[in-house]
Amino acid sequence: GCTQTAAAYDHAAGWSALADEAGFALLLPEQMPGNNPNRCFNWFAPGDIRRDSGEALSIRQMVAAMVHQHRLNPDRVYINGLSAGGGMTAAMLATYPEVFAGGAVIAGLPFGVAETVPQAFDRMRGHGLPDARSLETLARKASGDFQGPWPSLSIWHGSADATVAASNADALVQQW
């Protein structure tokens, strides 16, 4: 989420402890303040969520390096994120469906619903979300000509979230 470091997310979620216990590899990308002063992933910026571009490409390259360096099974790569990280998770699943077996969006937003900061804030409040058909089209077009199986998606969202409206969870269901 915005203002959060990878270490803080890891500590709050317990990912490292779980990885140690269950024996899986863990990658925790972190937004640089130079890219976003609030440390938010730019889940709404077209140049950052397009396949082979910006932050999406950077995260994709990190995943590829982890898989290669640690000789991991590329068919068992999963992704998750909270809030802005949830929005980036949706972007990664839409733009690189062949990379991920599945993902979890936690209090996040659908892929491609905003292109500017004001639009991002509107969508976070649940205003102006596209209809189901448009949402699905946004996700399908993001991957180019992908014809394989799409990743599984788990959606987590509290009804009392004051930052990202719960209607975004419904929109994610419609998109996927």
N, C-alpha and C positions, 0 to 999 in steps of 0.2 A: 504494500500500500504506500501511498504518498508519505513522505517524511521518514519512511522506515528503511533501515539498512538491511542487507541480507542477514547479517548476524542477529539483528533483533527479530526478524521473521523466523529464523531458525530457532532461536531461543524460545520464543512464544509458542511455536508450533511443535517443538521437540523433534524436528527432522533428524538432526545429527544423532541424537540418542537412539532413535528408531532405526536409522541406517546402520549404526553400530550393532544393534541388537539383531536386526533381521538380515544384515549382510548385503545391503545394496549400496550402489554408488549414488552420490548426491552432488548436484551442481546448483549453486545458489547465485544466479546473476544479480547484479546490483546496478541500479541507475546511477550514473555520475551526475553530480550537481551541475556540471557544465552543460549537460544535455537537458536537464530540467531542474531548476533551482529547488523544487520541492521533492526531488528524488522520485518523481512519478515516472513510470514507464509511459511513453507517449503513445498509448493504445489508440488514440484518435488521429494522429498525424499521418496523412497518406504516405509520406516518404519513409516513415518508420514501421509501417505495417504491411508494406507491399513485399511480395516474394522477391528475394534477392536484393533487398534494399534495407538500409537503415538498421534500426534496433532488431527487427525480425531476423535479418541476415546475421547480425552479430550473435544473437542467441543461438541461431541454427548452427553457426560455426563453433560455438562453445560446446554444443551437444555433440557435434561430429568429432571434435577433439577428444572429449571424454570417452565416447564410444571407442575410438581408435586407440587412445593411449592406455585405456584400462581393459581393452579387449572385451567389451560388453556386448551383450546380445542386442543388436539394433532393433529387434522385434519387440523388445520389452522396455521401451523408453516411454516415460510418462511425464506429464507436466502439470503444475498447478500454480495458482497465483491468487492473491487477495486484492480486491478493489482494483486499482490501476493495474496491478499484476494479474488480476483476473481478466481484465480487458485484454492485456497482452497475451494471456494464455489462450483466449478465444482467437486472437489474431494468429498465434502460432499454429493452432489446430487447423484454422482455415487456410493459411498460406502454405503450410508444410504437413498436410495430412499423412503423407507417406512416412514421416519421421516418427510419429507418435502412435503408440497403441491406444492411448487414452489420456484424458486430462480431467482436472477438476477446476471449475471456476467458482471462487469463493467471493461472494458479494461483488461480482464483476459485471461486465456489460457485454452485449453481443458485439461481434466483429463488424466493423465498417459503418457504425451508426452515427459517427461524428467526424468532422474534418477540421474543426477549429476548437479553440479553448471555450468560447461561448457555447458552441454546440455540445461540447463534452459536458459542460455543467448542466445544460438543459436535459441531456440524455440521462445523466446521473440522477436527476430529479424525476425521471420517467416521462418527460415531455418530448413529444415529437418522434417517438420510436416508430420505425417503419412497420408496415403490415407483415404478416407471416411470409407471404410469397416473396416480398422484397428482401426480407431478412435471409431467407434461404438462398436466394440468388446471389446476394453479397458474399456469402460463404462459399458457394460453389464456384463462383468466378475467380476467387482469390487464389486458387491452386493451379490455375491454368487448365490443363487437360487431364487432371488426375482421374483415373478410372478404377482405382483399387478400393478396398474397404476403408470407410471413414473411421477415425478414432472414436472410441466410446467417450462419452462426456458425463461427468457427475457435476451437478449444479447445487451449490450450497448458498443459501441466502436467508438471513433473519428478517422477520416481518417488522421489526422495530429499527432497522438500519436507517439512521438519519443522514447518511452520506450518499449512499447509492440506493435508490428506490427499489423495492422488491419486485416491481413490475419488470425490471431488467431480467430477473430470473425467468419470468414467463416468456419474455422475448427470446432469451437464449434457448429455451425449450422449442419455441417456434422455429428458430434458426436452424437447430440441429435435428 
